[in-house]
């Protein structure tokens, strides 16, 4: 299976996946749809390479240590601002 073809359609992934850009999505458990996606990658190597390139680029730029630390800090600030002090 080519990189970028493994993303099931799931709300939890919406911030990270973009069908046809950095992955090919499919309905979980729909074997014929998975086969269709894999076949489309096999029949269009340029598309497969571009999806793989964009997927790697997104991971490197959006999920590096600095970006993740920023998101964690934003999350903590949001929790403290909306919930007050956290209790043990």
N, C-alpha and C positions, 0 to 999 in steps of 0.2 A: 504494500500500500504506500502511496506517495505521501510526503509530508503535507499537512493541511487538509487531509481528507477525513480526519477522525473526530470532528466536532459534532456531537449530537445537538439538535435544537433544544436549548435549555435557557430559561430566563436568567439563571445564575451566570451564564457566559456572555450575556448581551454586551457587556462593556469591553470584551476582548475579541469577539469574533465578528467578522463581516463577510457574509456568504459571497463567494465568488471573488473576493479580494484577498483575504488571508486564510481562507478555509473553504471547504464545501460542507454545508450542513446536511443532515439527514434526520429523519424521524427515527428515534430509538426503536430498535427491534425490526425495522423495515429492511430486511435483507436485500430485496430487489432494488431498493433505492440506493443502498450502499454499493451494490454491484454497478449500478448505473453511474454513480459518482466516480468509482475507481476506473471504469471503462472510459469515462470522459477524460480523465487525467492521462490514461494510457494513449488515447487517440489524439491528444493535444499536448505534447511535451512542453511546448512554449507556455501554455496556460499553467501546467503543473509547476514549471520552474518559477513563473511569476508569482503564483500563490505561495510557494515555498519561500521565495525571496521576501515577499511582503510579511509573511508570518514571522520569519526570523527577525526582520527589521522591527516589527511591532514589539516582539519580546525584548529585544535589546534596548529599545527606547522607552517602553512603558513599564517594564517589569524589572528594571535594574535596582540596585540597592538604594540609590538616591531617590528614585521615583517612589519606591515602596515605603521608604522612611517618611517621605513627604505625605503620602496618603495616610499612614498610621498617625502621624502628628495631627493632621486635619481631622481624622476620626476622633482622636482623644479630645481635641479642642471642642468639637461638636458635642461630644458626650458631656463634657463639663459645662458647656454653655447652656445646653438644653435640660440637663438633669441635675445640675448643681454638683455637689461633691459626691464622689462615689463612696459607698459604705462597704465595710468589710463584713 
